[in-house]
Amino acid sequence: MITRQRLAAGVCALLAALTAGIAFPAGAVADEPDGRAAPKVELVLDVSGSMRTRDIDGGTRMAAAKQAFNEVLDATPEEVQLGIRTLGANYRGDDRKTGCKDTAQLYPVGPLDRTEAKTAVATLQPTGWTPIGPALLKAADDLNGGDGTRRIVLISDGEDTCRPLDPCEVAREIAAKGIGLTIDTLGLVPDAKTRDQLSCIADATGGTYTSVRHKEELSDRVGQLVDRAADPVVTPVATQGAGDCAKAPALKSGLYTDREEFGQQRWYRADVEPGQELRASVSVADDRAVNPDYGLLLRAVTVHGREIVRGEAAGTGRTDVISTGLRYPRPESDDENAPAETVCLQVTNSFSPAPGVKTTPGLPLELTVDVVDGPDKAGDVAAFGLGRGWWLLGVLVLVGFVAGLLWGWLSRWRVAVWRTN
């Protein structure tokens, strides 16, 4: 009897193992590629004359950058395609026009040969100008193509010396293309002007700015940014809102990016089935100087123009991003063939540019749309008309009228009693 039980248990275990192998074959193919496009990173290094300054742990800024690059190249994940571009590394003369074209790709973006990349970095000597704007344009071209994440890591110790090509405007133009390219910036012992410019470049593309004063800080931060490129991320899908709901793009659940001019409104659409809930949020970044006291409005309205629900936010110039959101639950229907409801999403901002600030391209906008199963027994928000507020306004007027009558009667009664006594 015991032998039979053991035999039966062994057969069950074997069947379970075979079933697990069929149902979960991932373990057998764990080393196979997951189909994601390879992430691309380009390190853009300032090799201008100021990099000779000896103020980072007793050595030059250039020496600190070379050490950081060597450490990062050793630790770069295998799946990351990495390239290196320089600015101000080759021209030693005084001709500004020529110096502002001095940007070159030191190592092409692709599978990394660590020895070759290190050898190329070792030859660098601080030389010329600081053409940050032209270098960013070229770096964006270097990373062009493919669907993977793309990241530029800019390391500089000074302001761009090649205006009127403003690197801030260059970064905004790159972001406006909707290619999902992020620019992170690092300032080596930066002054106030350098810090402001590098921060502006990073803000325009949703990147980060870091001030660096020590070798270890530089190595750690560059390594973090390269590793971050290998992390799976949701890349926003570029879309273009319309001037009215009828022409608005139909959006499914996902993350979208757009540009909105100062004081402009943009329209988008989403379909909501009975029993589902629409969740939407929007963020607008003031990536340039704006006047204080601004706001952001996100409205959900029916196709007939009646407001369902809204989300509002206000700012005073103390933040670089302002966000708001809304939720619209659609009640379940007894009709199994009930059609989806088209909900129009309106995004309006009340930003105004500071004097002398360019208004184009528009402010970067990020919109999240999520259609999920709604809560049980959801109320029909649209039927109540909360957005327009007519029902609520009527109730408030009625309550105010009744309260006024009661207060007047009570006041007359108190006066009468006072006179009597």
N, C-alpha and C positions, 0 to 999 in steps of 0.2 A: 504493500500500500504506500509506504513511504517512498519507495523507488519510483512508483508511478507518479506520485505528486512531484518529485524532483524532475522527472522527465517532462511532465507537463509544464512546470515552471521554466525549464530550460527552453522548451519550444516557444513559449510565450515571450521570453526575453529575446530569443533570436528574431521572432517576428517583429517585436517592438524595435529592435535595432535596425532591421531592414526598412521598416516603415519610416523611422527617423532619418535614415539615409536617403530615402526617396523624397520625403517631405522637406528636408532641410539639407539640400546638397551644397549649401554655401561653404561648409567647412572644407569640402573637397576642392573648392576653387577659390579659396581665400586669397591665394597669391595672384589670381588673375586680375587684370585691370577692371575697374568698375565702370568704365565707359565715360567718365568725366573728362572734359578737355583739360589739358595740362595747364596749371596756373603759370603766369608769366610775370616776372619782376625785372625791372631795370633799375640799377643803382646809378644815379647821376651825381657825379662828384665834381665839386668846385676845385679847380687846380690853378686858380688865379694867384697873383703874386703875394696877396695877403696871407696865403696859407703857410708862408715861411715864418709867421709870428710864433714865438716860443712862449706860449702861455697855457699849455695843457700838460699838467704834471711834469713840468720842466723840459718838455720837448716841443717840437713844432706841431702845428695843427695837421700838417701833411703826414707827419710820422704817426700821429694818432689815427688818422683816417686809414693809412696803409695797414696798421696793425688790426684795426677793426675789420677791414675787408678780408684779411687773411683768416681771421677767426670765423667770420661769417661764411666764407667760401668752404671752409672745412665742415661746417655744420648745416649747410644748405640741404634740405630734403631732396631725395633723388627725383621726386616727381615734379619739382619746380624747375622751369626753364628760366635761367638767369642770364642777364646781360649787363654790361657796364658801359656807360657813356660819360665822357668828360666835357667840361667847359673851361675855356681859358688855359688849355694845356699845351698849345703848340705855337701860338703867335707871340713873339717877344717885342714887337714894335710898338709905335705910338699912334698908328693910324686907327682911329676909332671904328671906322667903317669895316676895316678888315678884322679888327679884334672882336667885333660883335658877330662875326661869322665863325668864330673859333669854337666849334663844338664837334666832337667826333665820337664814333662808337668804338670803344676800346676792345670790347668783347661782344660778339653778337648774341642776341637772345636765342637760347636753345639749350640742348642738353649740356650740362656743365662738365668741362675738363678742368679740374681744380688746379692742376699744375700750370696749364697754359694761362688761366685767368690770373693766378698769382704772379706769374712772370710778367704779364702785361702791366699789372698794378705796380710792380717793383720799379718799372722804368719811369714812372711819373715824377715830374719836377715842377714845383710852383712856377708859373710863367706869366700869364697875361691878364686878360680882362675877365668880366663876370657876366657873360651873356645868358642869364637864366631863362629869359623868355624864349629865345631861339632854341636852347637846349631842350626845353619842355616840349616844344612843337616837334622836334626831331624824335624825342623819346616816345611821344604818342604814336608817331609813325612806326617806330621800331616795334611797338607792341600791337600794332594793328592786325586784325584778323583773328579768327578763333572765337570760341564761346567761353573759355575759361576766365577766371579772375585775372585782372591785370592791375599792376601796381607800380608806380614810380616812387622811388625813395630818393629824395633830393637832399644832399648834404652840402651846406654852404656856410661861409663865415662872413658874408657881406651882402649888401644890396646889389641888385642888378645895375650894371653900368651902361646899359644899351637902350635906354628909353629913346623914343616914345613907345617902343614895344613893351608895354607894361606886363610883367609876368602874372600879375593878378588877373588882368583881362585875358591873357592867354589861358590861364587855368579855367576861367569861366567859359571860354569858348570850347575848351575840351569837354567840360561837363555838359555844355548845351548840346553836344553831339549825341548824348545818350548812349555812349559806348561802354558805360560801367567802369571807367578807369579812375582809380583813386590815386591821389598824390599825397604822400606823407613827407613832411619836411623836418630837417634837423638843423638847428643853428649852432655853430661852434663859437662859443663865447660871444654871443650876439649882443649888439647894441640895440637901442629901442627901435630904430628904423628897420634894421634887419629882422628883428623879431616880428614887427607888424607886417612886413611884406611876406615873410615865410608863413605866418599864421593865416594871412589872407589867401595865399595859394592853397594851403591845406583845406581851409574852410570851404572854398569854392567847389571842391570835389568830394567833400565828406571825409577828408583825411585827417591826420593828426599832426600837431606841431610839438616838437620837443627841443628844449634848450639843453645843450650839452657843454660841460666844463671839465670832464674827466674821461680818460681813455676807456675805462670800464663801462661808463654810462653809454658811450658811443657804441661799443661792441654789443652790449646787451640790447640796446634799442633797435639797432639795425637787424640783429638776429631775430628779435621778436616780430618785426615787420615782415621779414622774409618768411618766417614760419606761418604768420597769419595768412599769407597768400595761399598756403597749402590747405588751410582749413576750409571745409565745405561752407559756402555762403549762398544766400539767395541774391542773385543779381537782379536789380530792378529792370523792368521792361520799359523801354522808352515808348511813350504814347504822346498824343497831342490832343488836349481838350478842345472843345468847340465853343462857339459863341452862344449857342442855345442847345437845349436838350435834344431837339430833333436831329441835329447833326453830330451829337456827341458819340464818341467811341463806346462800344459795348465791352465792358470789362468783366472778366471772370475773377475768381479768387486769386489774389497774387499781390505782388509789390510793383508799383509803377512809378516812373519818374517823368517829370515834365518841367516846363519853364513858364512862369507867370509874370507878366509885366506889373509894374507898380499900379495899384488900384484896379487891377483887371479881375474879371471873373471868368472861370473856366467850367465847362460842363462835361460830365461823364455819366454813363448809364450802367446799371447792374440789374439782372433779372432775379427775382425772388419767388420761389415756389411756395405754395401754402404749407405752413408748418416750419418754414425756415426763418432764420434771423440774419439780417444784413448788418454787418459790423464794418464800419469804415473809419479811417483816421487819416489825417493829413498833417504834414509838417512843411513849413516854408522857412528857409534859411535866409537871414539878412546878411548875405555874403559881401556886403559893402556898407559904407556909412549911410545910415537912414535917420530920419527925424524921429524923435521919441513919440510915444503915445500912438501905437499902431495896433491893429487887430487882425484876426483871422476868423472867417466864418465858413462852416461846412453845413450845407442844408441838404436834406433829402426831401424831394417833392414828387408828387405824382406827375404823370405825363400831361395832366391838365393844368399844372402849375400850382396846385394846392400843397402847401408845406405840410410835411408829415412830422419831422423832428429836426432839430438843429443842434450843432455844437459850436461854441464860441470860445475864443481866447483873446487876451489882450497882453500887450507888452509895453515896456517903457524904455527900451534900448539897453537893458542890462543883460540880455541874452542874445545869442546868435541864432537860435532856432525857436519857433513858436509852433505849438501843436494843438490840435483839438480832434475830437472824434464823436461818433454817434452810434446808436443801435436802433434798429427797426425790426421788431418781431412781427411776422405776418401770421395770423391765426390759421389753424388748420381748417380745411373745407370738407364738407360732406360729399362734394362732387369730386370723384376721382379724376375727372378730366379737366379740372379747373386749370386755366392757363396761368403761366407765370406772370407776375406783376413787374412791369418795368419801373424801376425807381431811378429818378434823375438826381445826380449828386452835383451840387454847385459849390465851387470853391472860390471865395472872394477874399482879397486882402486889402487892408487900408494902409499899406506902407507908402511912404513918400520919400524920395531921395534927398539926401543932404545936398547943399549947394555944391555944384561942380562935379557931382557924381554921375557917371554914365548910367543910363536906364536900360541899355541893351547889352548882353542878352538879359532876359527876365530873371527873376529870382528862382533858385532851384526849389522845386516842389516834389515831395514824395508822398504818394497816395497808397494806402493799404486797403484792399477790399477783401472781405472774408464773408462768405455765405455758408452758414452752418445750420445744423438742426436747431430749431427754435425751442424755447422753454415750453413746458406744458401749460395749456390754457392761457396762451398769450392773448392779451387784449388787442383789439384792432385800433391801433394808434391813429391810423388815417381816418377812420370813421369818427373818432372823437374830435379830430381837428385841433389837436394841441398846438401844432406848429403855428397856424394862423392866429390861434388864441381867441377866436370869436366866442366859443362856448365859455371859456374861462373868463373872458372879458364880460360876457353877459351875466354870469354868476356874480362876479365882483360888483358890477353895477347894481344888481338887485340887492345884494347883501348891504352895500353902502346906502342904498335908498332906505331900506328897512331900518338899518342902524341909525340913520339920520332922523327918521320919524320918531323912533323910540327915545333917542337922546333929546329931541325937541320937546316931546311930551313930558319926559322926566324933568327937564329944566323948568318948564312952565309950572309943573306941579310943585316943585321945590320953592319957586318964587311965590306961588300962591300961599303955600304953608307958612313961609317966612312973613308975608304980609299979615296973615291972620294972627300970628303970634306976636 
